[in-house]
Amino acid sequence: MYNSKFELSKVISIKTIVYISRHSQPFRDLLGDYCVEEKEQLRNEKNPLSVIGEKKAEKLSEYKDLQDVDIIYSSHYVRAMSTAKYIAENNHIKLNVDQRFGERKFGINSMKELPPTFFEDQFKNWDYKLPNGESLNEVASRMQKGIFDILKQYEGKKLVLVSHGTALCTMLSKWCNINLNENTKLVEIYFKDKLIFDGNWDAPELFKLEFEGYNLVNIENIR
């Protein structure tokens, strides 16, 4: 006799594993005069990794968890692609680049234009943005659309997504509670009332996500 319940349980139990990582350490501290006529958005997208950042990215690619990867995606920012390239090469797979996984757009010509409380104000109000920038809700919308498309296309596979701390937080807000601690000013991530992460995202910072369909069933911060 055909056991429809058994077959349905087999389909539902198929897990897709997604490792998400913030890019490695960017090159900023030793950057001197930057005499280039370009807006902050382009400058931000072009920002490379530091020498230490390259070494950290290579070390990240050697993690046991990041072997035998089927698919890898990255934002179009240089520091994200430069982090992801090591994982792609170690696994002998092509790096897919999708602008939906980029960092939030500030909408300014220079970082000097950014209000001093901008980052805190955005976490307090996810609709807040500067005139030409993005709100966190807008970032969440494109990030979640991107991950849903990937989950649909690569169900049952092992995936890696290299993106940006704030952008990844907004993506996780679909399944997790994301808070800014008023006292410490640190980001807290709760999944099913369990504290998963408390602090500032390192560069890189790695999480393992387990999905059944579009449902996140488990999340783990890998250190």
CYANA upper distance limits for C-alpha pairs under 8 A (distance plus 0.5 A):
  3 ASN  CA      7 GLU  CA      6.94
  4 SER  CA      8 LEU  CA      6.55
  5 LYS  CA      9 SER  CA      6.68
  6 PHE  CA     10 LYS  CA      6.85
  7 GLU  CA     11 VAL  CA      6.98
  8 LEU  CA     12 ILE  CA      6.72
  9 SER  CA     13 SER  CA      6.52
 10 LYS  CA     14 ILE  CA      7.22
 12 ILE  CA    212 GLU  CA      6.97
 12 ILE  CA    213 GLY  CA      7.82
 13 SER  CA    212 GLU  CA      6.89
 14 ILE  CA    155 GLU  CA      8.18
 14 ILE  CA    156 GLY  CA      6.37
 14 ILE  CA    212 GLU  CA      6.55
 14 ILE  CA    213 GLY  CA      8.21
 15 LYS  CA    155 GLU  CA      7.78
 15 LYS  CA    156 GLY  CA      5.74
 15 LYS  CA    157 LYS  CA      8.33
 15 LYS  CA    210 GLU  CA      6.84
 15 LYS  CA    211 PHE  CA      5.91
 15 LYS  CA    212 GLU  CA      5.47
 15 LYS  CA    213 GLY  CA      7.92
 16 THR  CA    151 LEU  CA      7.75
 16 THR  CA    154 TYR  CA      8.16
 16 THR  CA    155 GLU  CA      5.99
 16 THR  CA    156 GLY  CA      4.80
 16 THR  CA    157 LYS  CA      5.81
 16 THR  CA    158 LYS  CA      6.73
 16 THR  CA    159 LEU  CA      8.28
 16 THR  CA    210 GLU  CA      6.39
 16 THR  CA    211 PHE  CA      5.58
 16 THR  CA    212 GLU  CA      6.96
 16 THR  CA    213 GLY  CA      8.09
 17 ILE  CA    156 GLY  CA      7.79
 17 ILE  CA    157 LYS  CA      6.94
 17 ILE  CA    158 LYS  CA      5.34
 17 ILE  CA    159 LEU  CA      6.57
 17 ILE  CA    208 LYS  CA      7.61
 17 ILE  CA    209 LEU  CA      6.30
 17 ILE  CA    210 GLU  CA      5.29
 17 ILE  CA    211 PHE  CA      6.86
 18 VAL  CA    158 LYS  CA      6.55
 18 VAL  CA    159 LEU  CA      5.14
 18 VAL  CA    160 VAL  CA      6.06
 18 VAL  CA    161 LEU  CA      7.66
 18 VAL  CA    208 LYS  CA      6.54
 18 VAL  CA    209 LEU  CA      5.55
 18 VAL  CA    210 GLU  CA      6.92
 18 VAL  CA    211 PHE  CA      8.26
 19 TYR  CA     66 LEU  CA      8.42
 19 TYR  CA    158 LYS  CA      8.46
 19 TYR  CA    159 LEU  CA      6.62
 19 TYR  CA    160 VAL  CA      5.13
 19 TYR  CA    161 LEU  CA      6.67
 19 TYR  CA    206 LEU  CA      7.38
 19 TYR  CA    207 PHE  CA      6.12
 19 TYR  CA    208 LYS  CA      5.07
 19 TYR  CA    209 LEU  CA      6.51
 20 ILE  CA    160 VAL  CA      6.32
 20 ILE  CA    161 LEU  CA      5.24
 20 ILE  CA    162 VAL  CA      6.34
 20 ILE  CA    163 SER  CA      7.93
 20 ILE  CA    168 LEU  CA      8.33
 20 ILE  CA    206 LEU  CA      6.34
 20 ILE  CA    207 PHE  CA      5.84
 20 ILE  CA    208 LYS  CA      7.06
 20 ILE  CA    209 LEU  CA      8.06
 21 SER  CA    160 VAL  CA      8.24
 21 SER  CA    161 LEU  CA      6.81
 21 SER  CA    162 VAL  CA      5.33
 21 SER  CA    163 SER  CA      6.77
 21 SER  CA    164 HIS  CA      8.07
 21 SER  CA    204 PRO  CA      6.74
 21 SER  CA    205 GLU  CA      5.78
 21 SER  CA    206 LEU  CA      4.96
 21 SER  CA    207 PHE  CA      6.90
 22 ARG  CA     80 ALA  CA      8.04
 22 ARG  CA    162 VAL  CA      6.24
 22 ARG  CA    163 SER  CA      5.66
 22 ARG  CA    164 HIS  CA      5.27
 22 ARG  CA    165 GLY  CA      5.98
 22 ARG  CA    168 LEU  CA      8.24
 22 ARG  CA    201 TRP  CA      7.97
 22 ARG  CA    202 ASP  CA      8.02
 22 ARG  CA    203 ALA  CA      6.56
 22 ARG  CA    204 PRO  CA      5.47
 22 ARG  CA    205 GLU  CA      5.72
 22 ARG  CA    206 LEU  CA      7.36
 23 HIS  CA     57 ALA  CA      8.40
 23 HIS  CA     79 ARG  CA      6.59
 23 HIS  CA     80 ALA  CA      5.30
 23 HIS  CA     83 THR  CA      6.19
 23 HIS  CA     84 ALA  CA      8.34
 23 HIS  CA    162 VAL  CA      6.59
 23 HIS  CA    163 SER  CA      6.53
 23 HIS  CA    164 HIS  CA      6.66
 23 HIS  CA    203 ALA  CA      6.25
 23 HIS  CA    204 PRO  CA      5.60
 23 HIS  CA    205 GLU  CA      8.08
 24 SER  CA     49 LEU  CA      7.29
 24 SER  CA     53 GLY  CA      5.63
 24 SER  CA     54 GLU  CA      7.70
 24 SER  CA     56 LYS  CA      6.96
 24 SER  CA     57 ALA  CA      6.17
 24 SER  CA     79 ARG  CA      7.48
 24 SER  CA     80 ALA  CA      7.87
 24 SER  CA     83 THR  CA      6.37
 24 SER  CA    203 ALA  CA      4.77
 24 SER  CA    204 PRO  CA      4.74
 24 SER  CA    205 GLU  CA      8.46
 25 GLN  CA     49 LEU  CA      6.28
 25 GLN  CA     50 SER  CA      6.60
 25 GLN  CA     52 ILE  CA      7.44
 25 GLN  CA     53 GLY  CA      4.68
 25 GLN  CA     54 GLU  CA      8.15
 25 GLN  CA     56 LYS  CA      8.09
 25 GLN  CA    203 ALA  CA      5.37
 25 GLN  CA    204 PRO  CA      7.21
 26 PRO  CA     47 ASN  CA      7.33
 26 PRO  CA     48 PRO  CA      6.30
 26 PRO  CA     49 LEU  CA      4.54
 26 PRO  CA     50 SER  CA      5.63
 26 PRO  CA     53 GLY  CA      6.68
 26 PRO  CA     79 ARG  CA      6.88
 27 PHE  CA     31 LEU  CA      7.60
 27 PHE  CA     47 ASN  CA      7.26
 27 PHE  CA     48 PRO  CA      6.22
 27 PHE  CA     49 LEU  CA      5.41
 27 PHE  CA     50 SER  CA      4.54
 27 PHE  CA     51 VAL  CA      8.18
 27 PHE  CA     53 GLY  CA      8.20
 28 ARG  CA     47 ASN  CA      8.48
 28 ARG  CA     50 SER  CA      8.06
 38 GLU  CA     42 LEU  CA      7.06
 38 GLU  CA     43 ARG  CA      7.29
 38 GLU  CA    109 ASN  CA      8.30
 39 LYS  CA     43 ARG  CA      6.98
 39 LYS  CA    108 ILE  CA      7.75
 39 LYS  CA    109 ASN  CA      5.11
 39 LYS  CA    110 SER  CA      7.23
 40 GLU  CA     44 ASN  CA      6.41
 40 GLU  CA    108 ILE  CA      6.72
 40 GLU  CA    109 ASN  CA      5.39
 40 GLU  CA    110 SER  CA      5.68
 40 GLU  CA    111 MET  CA      7.41
 41 GLN  CA     45 GLU  CA      6.75
 41 GLN  CA    105 LYS  CA      7.31
 41 GLN  CA    106 PHE  CA      7.86
 41 GLN  CA    107 GLY  CA      7.79
 41 GLN  CA    108 ILE  CA      7.91
 41 GLN  CA    109 ASN  CA      7.94
 42 LEU  CA     46 LYS  CA      6.73
 43 ARG  CA     47 ASN  CA      6.76
 44 ASN  CA     77 TYR  CA      8.16
 45 GLU  CA     76 HIS  CA      7.84
 45 GLU  CA     77 TYR  CA      4.99
 45 GLU  CA     78 VAL  CA      6.56
 45 GLU  CA     79 ARG  CA      8.36
 46 LYS  CA     77 TYR  CA      6.82
 46 LYS  CA     78 VAL  CA      5.84
 46 LYS  CA     79 ARG  CA      8.06
 47 ASN  CA     77 TYR  CA      8.04
 47 ASN  CA     78 VAL  CA      6.63
 47 ASN  CA     79 ARG  CA      6.71
 48 PRO  CA     78 VAL  CA      6.13
 48 PRO  CA     79 ARG  CA      5.40
 48 PRO  CA     82 SER  CA      7.99
 49 LEU  CA     53 GLY  CA      5.68
 49 LEU  CA     54 GLU  CA      6.51
 49 LEU  CA     78 VAL  CA      8.41
 49 LEU  CA     79 ARG  CA      5.85
 49 LEU  CA     82 SER  CA      7.54
 49 LEU  CA     83 THR  CA      8.48
 50 SER  CA     54 GLU  CA      6.74
 51 VAL  CA     55 LYS  CA      7.07
 52 ILE  CA     56 LYS  CA      6.65
 53 GLY  CA     57 ALA  CA      6.55
 53 GLY  CA    203 ALA  CA      8.27
 54 GLU  CA     58 GLU  CA      6.75
 54 GLU  CA     82 SER  CA      8.16
 54 GLU  CA     83 THR  CA      7.67
 55 LYS  CA     59 LYS  CA      6.72
 56 LYS  CA     60 LEU  CA      6.56
 56 LYS  CA    204 PRO  CA      7.94
 57 ALA  CA     61 SER  CA      6.90
 57 ALA  CA     82 SER  CA      8.41
 57 ALA  CA     83 THR  CA      5.57
 57 ALA  CA     84 ALA  CA      8.14
 57 ALA  CA     86 TYR  CA      7.29
 57 ALA  CA    204 PRO  CA      7.76
 58 GLU  CA     62 GLU  CA      7.30
 58 GLU  CA     83 THR  CA      8.10
 58 GLU  CA     86 TYR  CA      6.14
 58 GLU  CA     87 ILE  CA      8.26
 59 LYS  CA     63 TYR  CA      7.60
 60 LEU  CA     87 ILE  CA      8.34
 60 LEU  CA    204 PRO  CA      8.31
 61 SER  CA     66 LEU  CA      6.72
 61 SER  CA     67 GLN  CA      8.36
 61 SER  CA     86 TYR  CA      6.20
 61 SER  CA     87 ILE  CA      5.16
 61 SER  CA     90 ASN  CA      7.45
 62 GLU  CA     66 LEU  CA      7.41
 62 GLU  CA     67 GLN  CA      7.95
 62 GLU  CA     87 ILE  CA      8.31
 62 GLU  CA     90 ASN  CA      8.32
 63 TYR  CA     67 GLN  CA      7.60
 66 LEU  CA     87 ILE  CA      7.61
 66 LEU  CA    160 VAL  CA      8.36
 67 GLN  CA     90 ASN  CA      8.09
 67 GLN  CA     91 ASN  CA      6.98
 68 ASP  CA     91 ASN  CA      6.65
 68 ASP  CA    158 LYS  CA      8.24
 69 VAL  CA     91 ASN  CA      6.70
 69 VAL  CA    158 LYS  CA      5.83
 69 VAL  CA    159 LEU  CA      6.48
 69 VAL  CA    160 VAL  CA      7.73
 70 ASP  CA     91 ASN  CA      8.47
 70 ASP  CA     93 ILE  CA      7.92
 70 ASP  CA    157 LYS  CA      6.72
 70 ASP  CA    158 LYS  CA      5.82
 70 ASP  CA    159 LEU  CA      6.43
 71 ILE  CA     93 ILE  CA      7.59
 71 ILE  CA     94 LYS  CA      8.26
 71 ILE  CA     95 LEU  CA      8.29
 71 ILE  CA    157 LYS  CA      8.15
 71 ILE  CA    158 LYS  CA      7.18
 71 ILE  CA    159 LEU  CA      5.38
 71 ILE  CA    160 VAL  CA      6.95
 72 ILE  CA     84 ALA  CA      8.11
 72 ILE  CA     87 ILE  CA      8.43
 72 ILE  CA     88 ALA  CA      7.21
 72 ILE  CA     93 ILE  CA      8.14
 72 ILE  CA     94 LYS  CA      7.80
 72 ILE  CA     95 LEU  CA      6.09
 72 ILE  CA     96 ASN  CA      6.64
 72 ILE  CA    159 LEU  CA      6.17
 72 ILE  CA    160 VAL  CA      5.15
 72 ILE  CA    161 LEU  CA      6.44
 72 ILE  CA    162 VAL  CA      8.50
 73 TYR  CA     84 ALA  CA      8.21
 73 TYR  CA     95 LEU  CA      6.43
 73 TYR  CA     96 ASN  CA      5.13
 73 TYR  CA     97 VAL  CA      6.13
 73 TYR  CA     98 ASP  CA      7.53
 73 TYR  CA    159 LEU  CA      8.39
 73 TYR  CA    160 VAL  CA      6.67
 73 TYR  CA    161 LEU  CA      5.29
 73 TYR  CA    162 VAL  CA      6.85
 74 SER  CA     80 ALA  CA      6.55
 74 SER  CA     81 MET  CA      6.27
 74 SER  CA     84 ALA  CA      7.03
 74 SER  CA     95 LEU  CA      7.66
 74 SER  CA     96 ASN  CA      6.77
 74 SER  CA     97 VAL  CA      5.42
 74 SER  CA     98 ASP  CA      6.80
 74 SER  CA    101 PHE  CA      7.36
 74 SER  CA    161 LEU  CA      6.12
 74 SER  CA    162 VAL  CA      5.19
 74 SER  CA    163 SER  CA      6.42
 75 SER  CA     80 ALA  CA      6.46
 75 SER  CA     81 MET  CA      7.20
 75 SER  CA     97 VAL  CA      6.09
 75 SER  CA     98 ASP  CA      5.82
 75 SER  CA     99 GLN  CA      5.88
 75 SER  CA    100 ARG  CA      7.51
 75 SER  CA    101 PHE  CA      5.16
 75 SER  CA    102 GLY  CA      5.29
 75 SER  CA    103 GLU  CA      8.46
 75 SER  CA    162 VAL  CA      7.14
 75 SER  CA    163 SER  CA      5.94
 76 HIS  CA     80 ALA  CA      7.51
 76 HIS  CA     81 MET  CA      7.07
 76 HIS  CA     97 VAL  CA      6.21
 76 HIS  CA     98 ASP  CA      6.66
 76 HIS  CA     99 GLN  CA      5.85
 76 HIS  CA    101 PHE  CA      8.10
 76 HIS  CA    102 GLY  CA      6.82
 77 TYR  CA     81 MET  CA      6.85
 77 TYR  CA    102 GLY  CA      7.10
 78 VAL  CA     82 SER  CA      6.37
 79 ARG  CA     83 THR  CA      6.71
 80 ALA  CA     84 ALA  CA      6.69
 80 ALA  CA    162 VAL  CA      6.37
 80 ALA  CA    163 SER  CA      6.36
 80 ALA  CA    164 HIS  CA      8.06
 81 MET  CA     85 LYS  CA      6.46
 81 MET  CA     97 VAL  CA      8.21
 81 MET  CA    162 VAL  CA      8.09
 82 SER  CA     86 TYR  CA      8.02
 83 THR  CA     87 ILE  CA      8.19
 83 THR  CA    162 VAL  CA      7.89
 84 ALA  CA     88 ALA  CA      6.76
 84 ALA  CA     95 LEU  CA      7.83
 84 ALA  CA    162 VAL  CA      6.66
 85 LYS  CA     89 GLU  CA      6.58
 85 LYS  CA     95 LEU  CA      7.33
 86 TYR  CA     90 ASN  CA      6.58
 87 ILE  CA     91 ASN  CA      6.72
 88 ALA  CA     92 HIS  CA      6.36
 88 ALA  CA     93 ILE  CA      5.64
 88 ALA  CA     94 LYS  CA      6.54
 88 ALA  CA     95 LEU  CA      6.39
 89 GLU  CA     93 ILE  CA      6.94
 89 GLU  CA     94 LYS  CA      8.36
 98 ASP  CA    102 GLY  CA      8.24
100 ARG  CA    142 ARG  CA      6.02
100 ARG  CA    143 MET  CA      6.30
100 ARG  CA    146 GLY  CA      6.72
101 PHE  CA    142 ARG  CA      8.00
101 PHE  CA    143 MET  CA      6.14
101 PHE  CA    146 GLY  CA      7.68
101 PHE  CA    163 SER  CA      6.39
101 PHE  CA    164 HIS  CA      8.31
101 PHE  CA    167 ALA  CA      7.61
102 GLY  CA    163 SER  CA      6.91
102 GLY  CA    164 HIS  CA      7.42
102 GLY  CA    167 ALA  CA      7.53
103 GLU  CA    139 VAL  CA      8.40
103 GLU  CA    163 SER  CA      7.76
103 GLU  CA    164 HIS  CA      6.08
103 GLU  CA    165 GLY  CA      8.38
103 GLU  CA    166 THR  CA      7.37
103 GLU  CA    167 ALA  CA      5.87
104 ARG  CA    133 GLY  CA      8.24
104 ARG  CA    134 GLU  CA      6.54
104 ARG  CA    135 SER  CA      8.14
104 ARG  CA    136 LEU  CA      7.81
104 ARG  CA    139 VAL  CA      6.57
104 ARG  CA    166 THR  CA      7.76
104 ARG  CA    167 ALA  CA      6.81
105 LYS  CA    133 GLY  CA      5.56
105 LYS  CA    134 GLU  CA      5.82
106 PHE  CA    114 LEU  CA      8.44
106 PHE  CA    129 LYS  CA      8.25
106 PHE  CA    130 LEU  CA      7.34
106 PHE  CA    132 ASN  CA      7.74
106 PHE  CA    133 GLY  CA      5.02
106 PHE  CA    134 GLU  CA      6.92
107 GLY  CA    130 LEU  CA      6.78
107 GLY  CA    131 PRO  CA      7.25
107 GLY  CA    132 ASN  CA      4.71
107 GLY  CA    133 GLY  CA      4.25
107 GLY  CA    134 GLU  CA      7.78
108 ILE  CA    113 GLU  CA      6.92
108 ILE  CA    114 LEU  CA      7.73
108 ILE  CA    132 ASN  CA      7.60
108 ILE  CA    133 GLY  CA      7.87
109 ASN  CA    113 GLU  CA      7.81
110 SER  CA    114 LEU  CA      8.14
114 LEU  CA    118 PHE  CA      7.14
117 THR  CA    121 ASP  CA      6.42
118 PHE  CA    122 GLN  CA      6.65
119 PHE  CA    123 PHE  CA      7.04
120 GLU  CA    124 LYS  CA      6.80
120 GLU  CA    180 LEU  CA      8.48
120 GLU  CA    185 LYS  CA      8.44
121 ASP  CA    125 ASN  CA      6.62
121 ASP  CA    128 TYR  CA      7.75
122 GLN  CA    126 TRP  CA      5.98
122 GLN  CA    127 ASP  CA      7.88
122 GLN  CA    128 TYR  CA      6.07
122 GLN  CA    129 LYS  CA      7.57
122 GLN  CA    135 SER  CA      7.69
122 GLN  CA    136 LEU  CA      7.35
123 PHE  CA    136 LEU  CA      8.18
123 PHE  CA    179 ASN  CA      8.23
123 PHE  CA    180 LEU  CA      7.11
124 LYS  CA    180 LEU  CA      8.06
126 TRP  CA    135 SER  CA      6.43
126 TRP  CA    136 LEU  CA      5.36
126 TRP  CA    137 ASN  CA      5.95
127 ASP  CA    135 SER  CA      5.62
127 ASP  CA    136 LEU  CA      6.94
127 ASP  CA    137 ASN  CA      6.50
127 ASP  CA    138 GLU  CA      8.41
128 TYR  CA    135 SER  CA      5.90
128 TYR  CA    136 LEU  CA      8.07
129 LYS  CA    133 GLY  CA      6.29
129 LYS  CA    134 GLU  CA      6.10
129 LYS  CA    135 SER  CA      5.26
129 LYS  CA    136 LEU  CA      8.50
130 LEU  CA    134 GLU  CA      7.70
134 GLU  CA    138 GLU  CA      6.53
134 GLU  CA    139 VAL  CA      7.13
135 SER  CA    139 VAL  CA      6.94
136 LEU  CA    140 ALA  CA      6.52
136 LEU  CA    167 ALA  CA      8.41
136 LEU  CA    170 THR  CA      6.99
137 ASN  CA    141 SER  CA      6.70
137 ASN  CA    170 THR  CA      7.79
138 GLU  CA    142 ARG  CA      7.17
139 VAL  CA    143 MET  CA      6.58
139 VAL  CA    167 ALA  CA      6.89
139 VAL  CA    170 THR  CA      7.15
139 VAL  CA    171 MET  CA      8.45
140 ALA  CA    144 GLN  CA      6.35
140 ALA  CA    167 ALA  CA      7.50
140 ALA  CA    170 THR  CA      5.09
140 ALA  CA    171 MET  CA      5.65
140 ALA  CA    173 SER  CA      8.10
141 SER  CA    145 LYS  CA      6.66
141 SER  CA    171 MET  CA      8.33
142 ARG  CA    146 GLY  CA      6.63
143 MET  CA    147 ILE  CA      6.85
143 MET  CA    167 ALA  CA      7.54
143 MET  CA    168 LEU  CA      8.06
143 MET  CA    170 THR  CA      7.90
143 MET  CA    171 MET  CA      5.90
144 GLN  CA    148 PHE  CA      6.52
144 GLN  CA    171 MET  CA      5.81
144 GLN  CA    174 LYS  CA      8.03
145 LYS  CA    149 ASP  CA      6.76
146 GLY  CA    150 ILE  CA      6.91
147 ILE  CA    151 LEU  CA      6.58
148 PHE  CA    152 LYS  CA      6.64
148 PHE  CA    214 TYR  CA      7.19
149 ASP  CA    153 GLN  CA      6.72
150 ILE  CA    154 TYR  CA      6.40
151 LEU  CA    155 GLU  CA      5.97
151 LEU  CA    213 GLY  CA      7.52
151 LEU  CA    214 TYR  CA      7.28
152 LYS  CA    213 GLY  CA      8.00
152 LYS  CA    214 TYR  CA      8.45
155 GLU  CA    213 GLY  CA      7.68
163 SER  CA    167 ALA  CA      7.58
163 SER  CA    168 LEU  CA      7.17
164 HIS  CA    168 LEU  CA      6.40
165 GLY  CA    169 CYS  CA      6.72
165 GLY  CA    201 TRP  CA      6.60
166 THR  CA    170 THR  CA      6.91
167 ALA  CA    171 MET  CA      6.91
168 LEU  CA    172 LEU  CA      6.71
169 CYS  CA    173 SER  CA      6.83
169 CYS  CA    178 ILE  CA      7.58
170 THR  CA    174 LYS  CA      8.15
172 LEU  CA    176 CYS  CA      6.14
172 LEU  CA    178 ILE  CA      8.40
173 SER  CA    177 ASN  CA      6.40
173 SER  CA    178 ILE  CA      6.60
175 TRP  CA    191 PHE  CA      7.56
175 TRP  CA    215 ASN  CA      8.47
175 TRP  CA    216 LEU  CA      7.12
176 CYS  CA    189 ILE  CA      6.98
176 CYS  CA    190 TYR  CA      6.01
176 CYS  CA    191 PHE  CA      5.34
176 CYS  CA    192 LYS  CA      7.80
177 ASN  CA    188 GLU  CA      8.48
177 ASN  CA    189 ILE  CA      6.31
177 ASN  CA    190 TYR  CA      5.55
177 ASN  CA    191 PHE  CA      7.07
178 ILE  CA    187 VAL  CA      7.54
178 ILE  CA    188 GLU  CA      6.29
178 ILE  CA    189 ILE  CA      5.35
178 ILE  CA    190 TYR  CA      7.08
179 ASN  CA    187 VAL  CA      6.26
179 ASN  CA    188 GLU  CA      5.52
179 ASN  CA    189 ILE  CA      7.04
180 LEU  CA    185 LYS  CA      6.36
180 LEU  CA    186 LEU  CA      6.16
180 LEU  CA    187 VAL  CA      5.21
180 LEU  CA    188 GLU  CA      6.62
181 ASN  CA    185 LYS  CA      5.47
181 ASN  CA    186 LEU  CA      5.91
181 ASN  CA    187 VAL  CA      6.81
181 ASN  CA    188 GLU  CA      7.34
182 GLU  CA    186 LEU  CA      8.42
186 LEU  CA    198 ASP  CA      7.08
186 LEU  CA    199 GLY  CA      5.36
186 LEU  CA    200 ASN  CA      6.47
187 VAL  CA    197 PHE  CA      8.13
187 VAL  CA    198 ASP  CA      6.24
187 VAL  CA    199 GLY  CA      5.89
187 VAL  CA    200 ASN  CA      6.80
188 GLU  CA    195 LEU  CA      7.66
188 GLU  CA    196 ILE  CA      8.15
188 GLU  CA    197 PHE  CA      6.10
188 GLU  CA    198 ASP  CA      5.03
188 GLU  CA    199 GLY  CA      7.17
189 ILE  CA    195 LEU  CA      6.48
189 ILE  CA    196 ILE  CA      6.01
189 ILE  CA    197 PHE  CA      5.57
189 ILE  CA    198 ASP  CA      7.09
190 TYR  CA    194 LYS  CA      5.66
190 TYR  CA    195 LEU  CA      4.96
190 TYR  CA    196 ILE  CA      6.00
190 TYR  CA    197 PHE  CA      7.72
191 PHE  CA    195 LEU  CA      7.08
191 PHE  CA    196 ILE  CA      7.05
191 PHE  CA    219 ILE  CA      7.98
196 ILE  CA    219 ILE  CA      8.07
196 ILE  CA    220 GLU  CA      7.30
196 ILE  CA    221 ASN  CA      7.18
197 PHE  CA    221 ASN  CA      7.43
201 TRP  CA    205 GLU  CA      6.44
205 GLU  CA    222 ILE  CA      8.29
205 GLU  CA    223 ARG  CA      8.25
206 LEU  CA    221 ASN  CA      6.65
206 LEU  CA    222 ILE  CA      5.94
206 LEU  CA    223 ARG  CA      7.58
207 PHE  CA    219 ILE  CA      7.40
207 PHE  CA    220 GLU  CA      6.00
207 PHE  CA    221 ASN  CA      4.92
207 PHE  CA    222 ILE  CA      5.95
208 LYS  CA    219 ILE  CA      6.11
208 LYS  CA    220 GLU  CA      5.61
208 LYS  CA    221 ASN  CA      6.95
208 LYS  CA    222 ILE  CA      7.43
209 LEU  CA    216 LEU  CA      7.42
209 LEU  CA    217 VAL  CA      8.30
209 LEU  CA    218 ASN  CA      6.39
209 LEU  CA    219 ILE  CA      5.09
209 LEU  CA    220 GLU  CA      7.16
210 GLU  CA    216 LEU  CA      6.39
210 GLU  CA    217 VAL  CA      6.21
210 GLU  CA    218 ASN  CA      5.67
210 GLU  CA    219 ILE  CA      6.91
211 PHE  CA    215 ASN  CA      5.88
211 PHE  CA    216 LEU  CA      4.99
211 PHE  CA    217 VAL  CA      6.13
211 PHE  CA    218 ASN  CA      7.79
212 GLU  CA    216 LEU  CA      7.02
212 GLU  CA    217 VAL  CA      7.25
